Every structure is written in C-alpha cells, then in structure tokens.
Amino acid sequence: MKKLVIAALAAATLAAASTAGAQTFFRIVSGSAGGNYFPMAGVLANAISNPPGSRPCDKGGACGVPGLIAIAQSANGSVANVNAIQSGTAESGLSQSDVAFWGFNGSGVFEGKPKLDKLRFLANLYPEHIHVVLPKNSTVQKLEDLKGKKIGVGLPASGAQVGALLILEQAGLKKNENYQAEELNTQQSAERIQDNQLDAFLTVTGAPSSGIAQLASIAGMRLLSIPKEVQDAVIAKAPFYFSSPIKSGTYEGQDYDVSTLAVGAQWLVSADQPEELVYGITKALWSDTAKKLLKHHAKGKEVTLESALGGRGIPLHPGAERFYKEAGVLK
C-alpha cells in the first residue's frame, strides 16, 4: 500500500515539473497512521490521477482524469476533514457519514456552529466498525468495567473520537470524569496497549485495521462486544450507526463474532469544485482500473457501485449526480 501512496506523490512531483499541458491539483484529506483512511486515499489518488505527459491508459499509463494530479494527505480524520473542505484547504476528503450529516446541518457535534454548507457527497465507500480493543489478558468483561481506566479515544477532531465518546457516554462513562482519556491515533493506542501503558482503546475504522491487526499479531489483543442496549441508545442519538458484527477470524486469534456498530466511510467533495471535474473523478472511481487498484486495500472489495449512494445524508455534487444517473444507479 505504501507503494501506491508513493506512486501518487511521485506522479505529482514529476508532473509539477512538466510544462506540457494543463494540470489540476486535487487533495484528498484522510486519516492518521494505523487506520484505513490514509491508504484508501492513496488508492483513490492513484485511480483518478492522470498527470500531463502520462502514457495513454490503453498503453499501461494513468487512466484517471486528464491533467489531474490527486494527492493523499494525512489528517486527523472526519471532523478535521469536513472543516478542511469547508474552509477550502482541501478539495475533498474522507468522512464518517454521521459527521458529514451533522456538519452539513449544524447538528450533533456541530450544534451551535456554522453549517458546513460546502460539503457535497461523492461516494459511499465501505463500513467502519467501532472497535473496543483490550490487552489479551485484560480482566475487563463489559464497558462498565472500564471505569477508572486509562482509555485511548482517538485524536481530537476525528470521527473516531466522536464514536468512542458516544459509546462510552451511553455506558455511563464520561470523559476525564469516569476514566482517563488519552487522545491518540490507532497506531499510538496499539503501541501503548502493547507496552502496558493503556487499559483499552476505542476507534472507528474499517475491519481489519492494519494497526489493530499488527497488535493482534505481535502481542495479542481482545475485542469487547457492545451490548444491544448501548447499541440501541447510540443509534437513537446517531441514526447513521447500524448494528454490524466484526466477523470471527477478522484478526489473528479472534475466534468469535464481535457484536458492535458500524457507520459508512464516505468520500466528500467541495461544492466549489467544477461539475465537469467531479464527473470525471466519479467516473474514474468506478472504472476497471480503480477496481484493480482497490484490490490492494483491506476494504477495497467492499467499495462497490451498488452501494455508492448508501447512507447519503447530504446533497450530491452535480458532477457525481450526473455520473450516477448515466450509470443507472440514480433515477
């Protein structure tokens, strides 16, 4: 996967030095190390890029939008990403569906803040699961047992932290009142678990997550199920969550289904982006070339045209809407 990201950056560097043809830079803000957003953004950047001077698609060259140089950028996650799109510091980004909806409508975690009215929907990608990760030999059996513990809750301005706090609050645990919150990304939390510096961590990420998979392989870990009453309470407050298990065998040593919640990972774009450009990007996303690239991502097989409009809670960008109507996905 690193090769895909490096390839996107290398293509950008080479094209920037070229004077042949017009070029357009397009940023995709994503997530931090150990999660699925950054490598997914790298795949997407490769799929839609076609720098000036590239070999033709049918001759083994880039098959994206002519003149487009897409770049995957690491970021804190969903909340930071939607704010970046609104402010114009990024053309597009990945976000949880609930964060996108709340941001656009000025509700939920954005209550009392200006609406992020430039957010537009491009595609639903794959489900992200809430993981409650424990050390392999932890004595914790239920969420309430985390009282007084040191818990990783995700980075500030991340969708992971939004989900983590929702779960813990519905279990009667308030941040820095009933437990000590550590604002860490997935990779950092996994390392702290391994070093016995953390009692648990919660994150919202596609399963399998590379950071959690590495922890399972090196030191072992255990996933805690979320009881139905907590799931129901979270869904009542954030209806974009849905019950979805992490299947047995997803991680090394996990020989049981984990009852938990999931939310859609979506690709958003700024309303300021031209219709023709977003049409071309959407078309490139669902091309055969993109399908081949997506095979290199852990969640790639779940990125399908059939589910492209699932969980949509904000308006489609006109360019994306045009493509989906032509493809027969949108009537």
N, C-alpha and C positions, 0 to 999 in steps of 0.2 A: 504493500500500500504506500510505503514511503516513496517508492519509485514513481507512483502515479502523481503524487504531490510534487515531487521534484521535477517531473516532466512538465507539469503545468507551469511551474515557476521558471524553468529553463526556457520554455517556449515564449514566455512573456519577456524574458531578458533578451533573447535573440531578436524577437520581433520589434522590441523597443529600439534596437539599433538599426533596424531596417528602414529604408526610406521608400520602399516600394509599396505603394498602395496605402489606403486609409486604414487606420486601426482604432479600435474602441476598447478601452479597459473596463472590466466588469468585475467588481469584488463580490465574493460570497463569504460573509462573516459566519463563523461556525461555533466551535466549542474548544475545550482545552484537551490536553493530553489524557489518554486513557478512556475517552468516550468514543462515540460513533460519529459525531458531527464533523470533526475536522477531516478524518479520512473520507467521509461521504462528500464533503465539499470539494476535496481533491479530485474525486472521481467525476463529479459534476463539472468542475472546471475543465477537465480534460475532454469531456464529452461535448461541451458546447464551444470550445475554442477552435479557431481556425486562423492563426496569425497570417499577416501578409507574407507572401513568398512561400507558403507551405505547399507541399506536393498535393496534387488532387486526391480527393478521398478514394477514388477508384484505383489509385496507384499506391495505396498504402499510407497516404498522408492524413492530415486532420480532416474531420468530417463535420465540424461544427459550423457556426455562423461565420461567413467570410469576413475577415478583418477583425474578428473578436478575440481578445486576449482576456480570458477569465482567470482570476486568481483566488485561491482559497486562503482565507485569513483566519488565524486562530483568534478566539474571543472568549468572553466569559460564559456565553450561552444565550438562551432565548430572550430574557429581558433586555440584556445589553444589545442583542441583535436587532430587536424591533425598534429600540431607541436610535440605533445607528442608521437604520433605514429611514426613519422619520427625519433625522437631522441632516441626511444627505451625505454622511460619512461612509456609507456603503450603498451600493446599488441593490443588493439583495442579501438574504441571509436565511438561516435555518431557525425554526422556532417550534416549540410545542403548540398544539392547536389551541389550548386554553389560554396561553399567554398572548397569542395573536388576537383572539377574540376579545380578551379583556383590554388589551392595548388599544385596539380599534374603537371600542365602545366606552373607554374610560371607566371600566368597572373592575371588580375583583381587586387584584394587587395594584391596579392603576386608578382606583377610586379617588376622586378629588384632583386628579392630574389632567392636563390637557389630553384630548383624544389623539391617538396616533393615526390621523386620517389619511396618511400617505401609504399605509400598508395595503398591499394587494396580494391576492392568492395566485400562486403559480402552479403548485402541485402538492398533493399529499404523498409522502414518501413511504414511511413504514411505521409500525407501532413501537413506542418506547415504554418499557416496563419500569415500575418502581421496584428497586432492589433494596432490601433491608439486609445488609451484609454484616455478619458476625465472625469473630475468630472461630476456628474449627472447634475448639474445646470450650466455647462460651457456655455458661450456665443459663443464659437468657432464654426463656421459653415463650414469652409473649411481650408485646410492645411495652406494657406497663412495667416490665422488669428493667427497662432502660432508665427508669427514674434514678437520678443521681449519677448517671454515667457520662462519659465523655463521648460525644457523638459527632461524626462528620456530617454536615448538612448541605454541602455544595458551596460553590463560590457565590459571593454577592452578585446580584443582577443575573442570576442563572435560573432557568426553568427548573433545574434540579433542586435548587433550594426552595423554590415555590412548592414543588411537590413534597419535598421532605417535611417542610413545616406543616403543610396541610395534614399529612398522615399523623405526625406526632401530636398536633393540636387536637385532632379528633380522638386520639387515645388519651387525652387529658394531660399531655406534656407540653409545657410552654418553654420556649427558647430562653436559655440562661436563667430560668427560674426553677424548672424541674430537672434540668440536665445542663451540662456544659457544651455549648455549641462550638464546633470547630469548622470554620469556613474554608474548606479545602476542595480541590477537584477530585475526580475519581482516582487518578493515579496517586496523588498525595495521600488520600484516605487509605488506599490499599497498602501503601508503604507503611503508614502508621499502624495499621492493623497487624501487619507482619512483624513490626518492631515492638508490639505490645504497648503502644502509646495511645491507642484508641479502642473503645469498647464496642463500637459499631459505627456504621455509616449508612446513610440513605442517599440514593441517587436515582434519577430518572434517565434511563438510557436504553438503547436497543439491546436486546439479548441475543447473542452473547456480546458483552462488553470486553474489549481487549484488556483493560486494566483489571477487571474482576477475574477474567479468565487466567491472567498471569498469576494473580494472588492464589487462585484455586490450585494452579499447577505447582507453584513454589512452596507455599506454606499451608494450603488447605483453607477452606472457609465454609461457612454455613449460611444459607439464606432463610430468613424468617418469613413465614406466611403472614398476610394481613387478614385479620378476621372479617367475616362478612359484615358485621355491624359497623366497623370502621370504614370498610369499602363503601357501604351504602351512605354513610354520613358524608364522605368525601364527594361521591357522585352527586348528592343532593346540593352540595355547595359549588361544585365544579363539574357540570354535566358532560364535559368533553372527556372525562375519565370513564373507562369501562373496565369491567372485570375481565381479566385475561391471564391465564397461568403461565409461569415460566416452566416449560416442559422438562421433565426428567431427562438428564443427560446433556442439558444445555451447557453445563460446566462440569469439569472434571470432579468426580466424587459426589455429584448431585444425583442421587438415585431416587428422587421423589419429585412430584409436581409441586410447585410453589404457588399458592393462591395469592394473587396480587392484582394490581391495577395497571392499566396502560393508557397512553394518550398518543395522539398522532404527531409524528415529526413532519413538519411541512416546510416547503420552500416558498418564501415570500419575496416580493419584489416591490420596488418603489413605484408609486403611481406616476412619478416623473419620467420613468423610462419609456422610450418611444414604443408605440404599438408594434411596428414592424420588427424591432429588435427582439421584443419579448415573444412575438410569434415565432421568430427563428429559433430562439432559445428553447421554447417549449417543444417545437418540432424536433430539435436536436436531442432533447432529453429522452424522447420516446423513439429514437432511431435504433436500428440494429447495432450500430457502433456503440451507443450508450449501453445497450443491453449487455454487450460483451464486456465492457469496462466494469459494469456493476457486479459482474460475477466475482470480482476481486474484493468486494466488500462483504462483511459478515451479514449485512441486512439487504444486500443487493437483490436477492431473489424475491424479496417482498415488495420491491418497488415495481408496481405494475400499472399499466394504463387503466385497467379495470377499476383500480382503487384510487385513481389520480384525484378524484374530486371528493373523496371520503372525508368527513369531519370538517367540511369547509364552513367557517363561521364569519368570513369577511369577503368583500367583493372580489371577483376575479379581475385580473388585469385584462383589458380589452384584447391585448395580443394573445394571451393564453386562452381567453374565451373563444376567439376566432379559430384557434387550432382545434380546441376540443369539439366545437361544432362541426368543423370539417371532418374530424376523425369519427364523428357519430357518437361520441361519449356524452355530449351535452345536446339536448334537444332544443 
